Amino acid sequence: MRLLIVDDDAGFRQSLALLLGESGYGVEAEGDPERALARALKEEFELILCDVKMPGMDGLGFLRRYRAENGNALIIMMSAYGDEDAALAAMREGAYDYLQKPFKPDEVILTVRKAEERERLRREVDALRSSLGIGAVGDLVVSQSRAMRDVVELAARVARHNTTVLITGESGTGKEVIARAIHRMSPRSERSFTGINCAAIPEQLLESELFGHTKGAFTGATSDHPGLFELANGGTLLLDEIADLPQALQAKLLRVLEEGEIRRLGAREAKKIDVRVLAATGRPMEQAVERGEFRSDLYYRLNVVRLHIPPLRERPEDIPELLTHFARQVAQRLGHPVSVTPAALVALTNHSWPGNVRELRNAVERAAVLSAGGLLDSKDFALANGGSNDPNGGANGVLDLKTQVEAVERAAIQRALQAANGNRRQAANLLGISLRTLFYKLRRLPAA
């Protein structure tokens, strides 16, 4: 990592350069801020440590001019005692952090290493978003949990390839949402996305719906009719509830996957198609195969890559983000603001949500429609088990308020750090707490 020190105090500049150089960093130093600015814009630096008070141009002026010229290095301000206001003003305008003089060597190294790690993560995320297109599904997949981020990242990786994907998870977890995300991140994103629920259509109609039919193929077939495979040609077809596909159609689906062609009911010739097939189910497929209800060869052909979506009760840190998302959607439809009180947030975060994300979305909409105002409290939500993550409604133990509050705090801190791009002081300001309190909570809530 290459650093630039900007400070008019020659002795301090030299000692700081020596300290950072001994720690393995490439260090350059300048005492004149105008000359330092010219170098910063011409050369490649990942981090700039800049003094707040300097003759000619102060640290805030340096920051403003550097950003105005599209300089993108992280900047750490250095201030003497009594200059904190100037350093904080610089942070409000984009500085990453500040160090107060005199500071200890290990404090400097720790701050620089945190900045280095942040820059490394930023580069990785930018590269990942660029190569995988994850930014394109931000409006589809709303999550903060590591589990869901893993799902989205895997979805992004498989999206680029034409392989089949089996998406599993309980009802309401968002299997179709992930399927749409795969489509949007794929080379087929400009073509159609089509979905069909294999359990919702009678068997005698499902074959025609999938593969189409010719005129006269059966009573009532008065004209040629293309099936969903043909309509989805060039795009993506989601076969939802694939475990309920009738056995008579399983062999035909396998042929489509193996040969890349379909034959309409009543047709003599097959037709080539180019369709990306995704499948989803909430049932244990392995058990259906063992019972002989589902062909093993078709199962293995569908299960090239499996994406499992965990239930909402296993990722409660996603609930605050989802609440905000759904409240915003409902507010747009109703024409007035919708928000949730802290007490309601605690109850909703600790509800078991057997219907998963779908149940949460419906609960927010119902509460917003039936409540007297736009601020939703606990009483506005009809929670069957009183807001407990215990499926027995807390009957087997004491309702742990401390755990509930920590879950809400953890989610709030995560959102604040994300909004502040990892800057702890800015995150503390957003949360309305002191930096010392934030540090304490980060130590007490290590998952935040």
C-alpha positions as CSV (number, residue, x, y, z in Angstrom):
1,M,0.0,0.0,0.0
2,R,1.4,3.4,-1.0
3,L,0.9,6.3,1.4
4,L,1.4,10.1,1.2
5,I,1.9,12.2,4.4
6,V,1.0,15.8,4.2
7,D,2.3,17.9,7.2
8,D,4.2,21.1,7.5
9,D,6.1,19.9,10.7
10,A,9.3,18.4,9.3
11,G,10.2,16.4,12.5
12,F,6.7,14.9,12.8
13,R,6.6,14.1,9.1
14,Q,9.9,12.3,9.3
15,S,9.1,10.3,12.4
16,L,5.7,9.2,11.0
17,A,7.2,8.2,7.6
18,L,9.8,6.1,9.5
19,L,7.1,4.4,11.6
20,L,5.0,3.5,8.6
21,G,7.9,2.5,6.5
22,E,9.1,0.1,9.1
23,S,5.6,-1.4,9.1
24,G,5.9,-2.3,5.4
25,Y,4.2,0.6,3.7
26,G,5.6,2.6,0.8
27,V,5.7,6.1,2.1
28,E,6.1,9.6,0.5
29,A,6.0,12.8,2.4
30,E,5.4,16.5,1.6
31,G,5.5,19.6,3.7
32,D,3.9,21.9,1.2
33,P,0.1,21.2,0.7
34,E,0.1,22.6,-2.9
35,R,3.0,20.4,-3.9
36,A,1.4,17.4,-2.1
37,L,-1.9,18.0,-3.9
38,A,-0.2,18.0,-7.3
39,R,1.6,14.7,-6.4
40,A,-1.6,13.2,-5.1
41,L,-3.4,13.8,-8.3
42,K,-0.6,12.7,-10.5
43,E,0.7,9.6,-8.7
44,E,-1.1,6.5,-7.3
45,F,-1.7,6.6,-3.6
46,E,-4.2,4.4,-1.7
47,L,-4.0,6.5,1.5
48,I,-3.2,10.1,2.4
49,L,-2.6,11.2,6.0
50,C,-3.1,15.0,6.0
51,D,-2.7,17.5,8.8
52,V,-5.7,19.7,9.6
53,K,-3.8,23.0,10.3
54,M,-1.2,24.0,7.6
55,P,-0.1,27.4,6.2
56,G,-1.4,28.3,2.8
57,M,-4.0,25.5,2.5
58,D,-5.5,23.7,5.4
59,G,-6.5,20.0,5.5
60,L,-10.2,20.8,4.6
61,G,-9.1,22.8,1.6
62,F,-6.8,20.0,0.5
63,L,-9.6,17.5,0.8
64,R,-12.1,19.6,-1.1
65,R,-9.7,20.3,-4.0
66,Y,-8.5,16.7,-4.1
67,R,-12.1,15.3,-4.3
68,A,-13.1,18.0,-6.9
69,E,-10.3,16.6,-9.1
70,N,-11.8,13.1,-8.7
71,G,-9.0,11.9,-6.3
72,N,-10.1,8.6,-4.9
73,A,-7.5,7.7,-2.2
74,L,-8.8,7.4,1.4
75,I,-7.8,10.4,3.5
76,I,-7.1,10.3,7.2
77,M,-7.0,13.7,8.9
78,M,-4.5,14.5,11.7
79,S,-5.4,17.1,14.2
80,A,-3.8,18.5,17.4
81,Y,-5.8,18.8,20.6
82,G,-8.6,21.4,20.1
83,D,-8.8,20.9,16.3
84,E,-11.4,18.1,16.5
85,D,-14.1,20.2,15.0
86,A,-12.1,20.8,11.8
87,A,-11.3,17.1,11.5
88,L,-14.9,16.2,11.9
89,A,-15.9,18.8,9.3
90,A,-13.4,17.1,7.0
91,M,-15.0,13.7,7.7
92,R,-18.4,15.1,6.9
93,E,-17.0,16.0,3.5
94,G,-15.6,12.5,2.9
95,A,-12.5,11.9,5.0
96,Y,-12.3,8.3,6.2
97,D,-11.1,8.9,9.8
98,Y,-9.0,11.2,11.9
99,L,-6.1,10.8,14.3
100,Q,-5.6,13.2,17.2
101,K,-2.0,14.3,18.0
102,P,-0.1,13.2,19.9
103,F,-0.9,9.6,19.1
104,K,0.7,6.3,19.9
105,P,2.5,4.3,17.2
106,D,0.1,1.3,17.6
107,E,-2.9,3.6,17.2
108,V,-1.5,4.9,13.9
109,I,-0.8,1.4,12.6
110,L,-4.2,0.1,13.6
111,T,-6.0,3.0,11.9
112,V,-3.9,2.6,8.7
113,R,-4.5,-1.1,8.6
114,K,-8.2,-0.7,9.0
115,A,-8.2,1.8,6.1
116,E,-6.1,-0.7,4.1
117,E,-8.6,-3.4,4.8
118,R,-11.5,-1.2,3.9
119,E,-9.8,-0.3,0.6
120,R,-9.1,-3.9,-0.1
121,L,-12.7,-4.9,0.5
122,R,-13.9,-2.0,-1.6
123,R,-11.8,-3.2,-4.6
124,E,-13.0,-6.7,-4.1
125,V,-16.7,-5.7,-4.0
126,D,-16.3,-3.4,-7.0
127,A,-14.6,-6.2,-8.9
128,L,-17.3,-8.7,-7.8
129,R,-20.2,-6.4,-8.7
130,S,-18.6,-5.7,-12.1
131,S,-17.9,-9.3,-13.0
132,L,-21.0,-10.8,-11.5
133,G,-23.6,-8.1,-11.9
134,I,-24.8,-8.3,-8.2
135,G,-25.7,-4.6,-8.2
136,A,-28.3,-5.4,-10.8
137,V,-30.5,-7.3,-8.3
138,G,-30.4,-4.9,-5.3
139,D,-34.1,-4.2,-5.8
140,L,-34.9,-7.9,-5.9
141,V,-32.9,-9.4,-3.0
142,V,-33.1,-7.4,0.2
143,S,-30.8,-8.8,2.9
144,Q,-28.0,-8.2,5.4
145,S,-27.3,-11.7,6.5
146,R,-24.2,-13.6,5.5
147,A,-26.3,-16.6,4.6
148,M,-28.3,-14.6,2.0
149,R,-25.2,-12.9,0.7
150,D,-23.7,-16.3,0.1
151,V,-26.8,-17.3,-1.8
152,V,-26.7,-14.2,-4.0
153,E,-23.0,-14.5,-4.7
154,L,-23.4,-18.2,-5.8
155,A,-26.4,-17.2,-7.9
156,A,-24.3,-14.6,-9.6
157,R,-21.6,-17.1,-10.4
158,V,-24.0,-19.7,-11.9
159,A,-25.9,-17.0,-13.7
160,R,-23.2,-16.6,-16.4
161,H,-23.5,-20.2,-17.4
162,N,-26.3,-22.1,-19.0
163,T,-26.4,-24.9,-16.4
164,T,-29.7,-25.9,-14.7
165,V,-30.1,-24.8,-11.1
166,L,-32.3,-26.4,-8.4
167,I,-33.5,-23.8,-5.9
168,T,-34.8,-25.2,-2.6
169,G,-36.3,-23.7,0.5
170,E,-39.5,-23.4,2.5
171,S,-42.6,-21.8,1.1
172,G,-42.3,-18.0,1.1
173,T,-38.5,-17.8,1.4
174,G,-38.2,-16.2,-2.0
175,K,-37.3,-19.0,-4.5
176,E,-38.8,-17.2,-7.4
177,V,-37.0,-14.0,-6.4
178,I,-33.6,-15.8,-6.6
179,A,-34.6,-17.3,-10.0
180,R,-35.4,-13.8,-11.3
181,A,-32.1,-12.6,-9.9
182,I,-30.3,-15.4,-11.8
183,H,-32.1,-14.4,-15.0
184,R,-31.3,-10.7,-14.5
185,M,-27.6,-11.4,-14.0
186,S,-27.4,-13.8,-16.9
187,P,-26.6,-13.1,-20.6
188,R,-30.3,-13.8,-21.2
189,S,-31.4,-10.8,-19.2
190,E,-32.8,-8.9,-22.2
191,R,-35.1,-11.9,-23.1
192,S,-38.1,-13.1,-21.2
193,F,-38.4,-14.7,-17.8
194,T,-41.3,-17.1,-17.6
195,G,-42.5,-19.1,-14.5
196,I,-45.0,-21.9,-14.0
197,N,-46.2,-23.7,-10.9
198,C,-46.3,-27.4,-11.7
199,A,-48.6,-28.1,-8.8
200,A,-51.2,-25.5,-9.7
201,I,-52.2,-26.9,-13.2
202,P,-54.1,-30.1,-13.7
203,E,-52.0,-32.9,-15.3
204,Q,-54.1,-33.1,-18.4
205,L,-53.5,-29.4,-19.1
206,L,-49.9,-29.1,-17.9
207,E,-48.4,-31.0,-20.9
208,S,-50.1,-28.6,-23.4
209,E,-49.1,-25.6,-21.2
210,L,-45.4,-26.7,-21.2
211,F,-44.9,-28.1,-24.7
212,G,-47.8,-26.7,-26.7
213,H,-50.2,-28.5,-29.1
214,T,-51.2,-28.5,-32.7
215,K,-54.7,-27.9,-34.1
216,G,-56.8,-31.1,-33.6
217,A,-54.4,-32.7,-31.1
218,F,-57.4,-33.2,-28.8
219,T,-61.0,-32.1,-28.4
220,G,-61.1,-28.3,-28.2
221,A,-57.7,-27.8,-29.8
222,T,-59.1,-25.5,-32.5
223,S,-55.7,-23.9,-33.4
224,D,-52.0,-24.3,-32.9
225,H,-50.8,-23.3,-29.5
226,P,-47.1,-22.7,-28.5
227,G,-46.1,-23.9,-25.0
228,L,-44.1,-22.1,-22.4
229,F,-40.8,-23.6,-23.6
230,E,-41.4,-22.0,-27.0
231,L,-42.5,-18.7,-25.6
232,A,-39.4,-18.7,-23.3
233,N,-37.0,-19.4,-26.2
234,G,-33.8,-17.5,-25.7
235,G,-34.8,-16.7,-22.1
236,T,-35.3,-18.4,-18.8
237,L,-38.1,-20.8,-17.7
238,L,-38.7,-21.4,-14.0
239,L,-40.4,-24.7,-13.1
240,D,-41.7,-24.1,-9.6
241,E,-42.8,-26.9,-7.4
242,I,-40.9,-29.3,-9.7
243,A,-41.3,-32.2,-7.2
244,D,-45.0,-32.2,-8.1
245,L,-44.4,-32.7,-11.8
246,P,-46.5,-35.7,-13.0
247,Q,-44.3,-38.7,-13.8
248,A,-45.7,-38.9,-17.3
249,L,-44.1,-35.5,-18.0
250,Q,-40.8,-36.1,-16.2
251,A,-39.4,-38.2,-19.2
252,K,-40.5,-35.4,-21.6
253,L,-38.8,-32.8,-19.5
254,L,-35.6,-34.9,-19.3
255,R,-35.6,-35.1,-23.1
256,V,-35.9,-31.3,-23.4
257,L,-32.9,-30.9,-21.1
258,E,-30.8,-33.5,-22.8
259,E,-31.7,-32.8,-26.5
260,G,-32.7,-29.1,-26.4
261,E,-35.9,-29.8,-28.3
262,I,-39.6,-30.1,-27.7
263,R,-42.5,-31.7,-29.6
264,R,-46.0,-30.2,-29.4
265,L,-48.9,-32.5,-28.7
266,G,-50.1,-33.9,-32.0
267,A,-46.9,-32.8,-33.8
268,R,-44.7,-35.2,-35.8
269,E,-41.5,-33.3,-35.7
270,A,-39.5,-31.9,-32.8
271,K,-38.5,-28.2,-32.7
272,K,-35.1,-27.0,-31.4
273,I,-35.3,-24.5,-28.5
274,D,-32.8,-22.5,-26.4
275,V,-34.1,-22.2,-22.9
276,R,-32.3,-21.8,-19.6
277,V,-34.3,-24.0,-17.1
278,L,-34.4,-23.3,-13.4
279,A,-36.3,-25.5,-11.0
280,A,-37.6,-24.8,-7.5
281,T,-39.2,-26.9,-4.8
282,G,-40.1,-26.7,-1.1
283,R,-40.2,-30.5,-0.8
284,P,-37.3,-32.9,0.0
285,M,-36.4,-34.1,-3.5
286,E,-34.2,-36.9,-2.3
287,Q,-37.2,-38.5,-0.5
288,A,-39.4,-38.2,-3.6
289,V,-36.6,-40.0,-5.6
290,E,-36.3,-42.8,-2.9
291,R,-40.1,-43.3,-3.0
292,G,-40.1,-43.6,-6.7
293,E,-42.2,-40.5,-7.2
294,F,-39.5,-38.6,-9.1
295,R,-37.1,-39.9,-11.7
296,S,-33.5,-40.1,-10.4
297,D,-32.0,-39.3,-13.8
298,L,-34.1,-36.1,-14.0
299,Y,-33.3,-35.2,-10.4
300,Y,-29.6,-35.4,-11.1
301,R,-30.0,-33.4,-14.3
302,L,-31.8,-30.6,-12.5
303,N,-29.6,-30.7,-9.5
304,V,-26.4,-29.6,-11.2
305,V,-26.1,-26.6,-8.9
306,R,-28.3,-26.3,-5.8
307,L,-29.2,-23.0,-4.1
308,H,-30.8,-23.4,-0.7
309,I,-32.6,-20.4,0.7
310,P,-32.6,-20.5,4.6
311,P,-35.9,-19.7,6.3
312,L,-36.4,-16.3,7.7
313,R,-36.2,-17.5,11.4
314,E,-32.6,-18.5,10.7
315,R,-31.6,-15.0,9.5
316,P,-33.5,-12.5,11.8
317,E,-30.9,-9.8,10.9
318,D,-32.6,-9.6,7.5
319,I,-36.0,-8.6,9.1
320,P,-35.3,-4.8,9.8
321,E,-34.1,-4.4,6.2
322,L,-37.1,-6.3,4.8
323,L,-39.4,-4.2,7.0
324,T,-38.0,-1.0,5.6
325,H,-38.3,-2.4,2.0
326,F,-41.9,-3.5,2.4
327,A,-42.9,-0.4,4.3
328,R,-41.6,1.7,1.5
329,Q,-43.5,-0.3,-1.1
330,V,-46.7,-0.1,0.9
331,A,-46.3,3.6,1.4
332,Q,-46.0,4.2,-2.3
333,R,-49.3,2.3,-2.9
334,L,-51.2,4.0,0.0
335,G,-49.8,7.5,-0.6
336,H,-48.6,8.2,2.9
337,P,-45.4,7.4,5.0
338,V,-45.3,4.0,6.7
339,S,-42.8,3.2,9.5
340,V,-42.5,0.7,12.4
341,T,-41.9,1.6,16.1
342,P,-38.9,0.2,18.0
343,A,-41.2,-2.0,20.1
344,A,-42.8,-3.4,17.0
345,L,-39.3,-4.0,15.5
346,V,-38.3,-6.1,18.5
347,A,-41.5,-8.2,18.3
348,L,-41.3,-8.7,14.5
349,T,-37.6,-9.6,14.7
350,N,-38.3,-12.3,17.2
351,H,-41.4,-13.7,15.5
352,S,-40.8,-17.2,14.0
353,W,-42.4,-16.3,10.6
354,P,-43.5,-19.8,9.5
355,G,-44.6,-18.2,6.2
356,N,-41.2,-16.6,5.8
357,V,-40.7,-13.5,3.8
358,R,-44.1,-13.7,2.1
359,E,-45.8,-13.7,5.6
360,L,-43.7,-10.7,6.7
361,R,-44.7,-8.8,3.5
362,N,-48.4,-9.5,4.0
363,A,-48.2,-8.6,7.7
364,V,-46.7,-5.2,6.9
365,E,-49.4,-4.5,4.2
366,R,-52.2,-5.7,6.4
367,A,-51.0,-3.6,9.4
368,A,-50.5,-0.5,7.2
369,V,-54.0,-0.8,5.6
370,L,-55.8,-1.4,8.9
371,S,-53.9,1.0,11.2
372,A,-55.2,4.5,12.0
373,G,-51.9,6.1,11.0
374,G,-48.6,5.4,9.3
375,L,-46.6,4.5,12.4
376,L,-47.1,0.8,13.1
377,D,-46.8,-0.5,16.6
378,S,-46.8,-4.0,18.0
379,K,-50.6,-4.0,18.4
380,D,-51.0,-3.4,14.6
381,F,-49.4,-6.8,13.8
382,A,-51.4,-10.0,14.5
383,L,-48.5,-12.3,15.5
384,A,-49.7,-15.8,16.2
385,N,-47.0,-16.7,18.7
386,G,-46.6,-13.3,20.3
387,G,-43.3,-12.5,18.6
388,S,-41.2,-15.3,19.9
389,N,-38.7,-17.3,17.8
390,D,-39.7,-20.2,19.9
391,P,-42.2,-22.2,17.8
392,N,-44.0,-23.0,21.1
393,G,-44.5,-19.2,21.6
394,G,-42.1,-19.1,24.5
395,A,-43.9,-21.7,26.6
396,N,-40.7,-23.6,27.3
397,G,-38.6,-20.8,28.5
398,V,-38.4,-17.1,29.5
399,L,-38.7,-14.5,26.7
400,D,-35.2,-13.2,26.4
401,L,-35.5,-9.4,26.0
402,K,-31.7,-9.0,26.0
403,T,-31.4,-11.2,23.0
404,Q,-34.2,-9.4,21.2
405,V,-32.7,-6.0,21.8
406,E,-29.2,-7.1,20.8
407,A,-30.6,-8.5,17.5
408,V,-32.2,-5.1,16.7
409,E,-29.0,-3.2,17.8
410,R,-26.9,-5.5,15.6
411,A,-29.1,-4.9,12.6
412,A,-29.1,-1.1,13.1
413,I,-25.3,-1.0,13.5
414,Q,-24.8,-3.0,10.3
415,R,-27.0,-0.6,8.4
416,A,-25.3,2.4,9.8
417,L,-21.8,1.1,9.0
418,Q,-23.0,0.3,5.5
419,A,-24.4,3.7,5.0
420,A,-21.2,5.3,6.3
421,N,-19.0,3.1,4.1
422,G,-17.4,1.5,7.1
423,N,-16.5,4.8,8.8
424,R,-17.2,4.3,12.5
425,R,-17.5,7.9,13.5
426,Q,-20.0,8.7,10.8
427,A,-21.9,5.5,11.7
428,A,-22.0,6.6,15.4
429,N,-23.4,10.0,14.2
430,L,-26.1,8.3,12.2
431,L,-27.0,6.1,15.2
432,G,-27.1,9.1,17.5
433,I,-24.5,7.6,19.9
434,S,-21.0,8.4,20.8
435,L,-18.0,6.8,19.1
436,R,-17.0,5.2,22.5
437,T,-20.5,3.7,22.8
438,L,-20.3,2.3,19.3
439,F,-16.9,0.7,20.0
440,Y,-18.4,-0.9,23.1
441,K,-21.3,-2.3,21.2
442,L,-19.1,-3.6,18.4
443,R,-17.1,-5.5,21.0
444,R,-20.2,-6.8,22.7
445,L,-21.9,-7.7,19.5
446,P,-19.1,-9.3,17.5
447,A,-21.4,-10.3,14.6
448,A,-22.3,-6.6,13.9
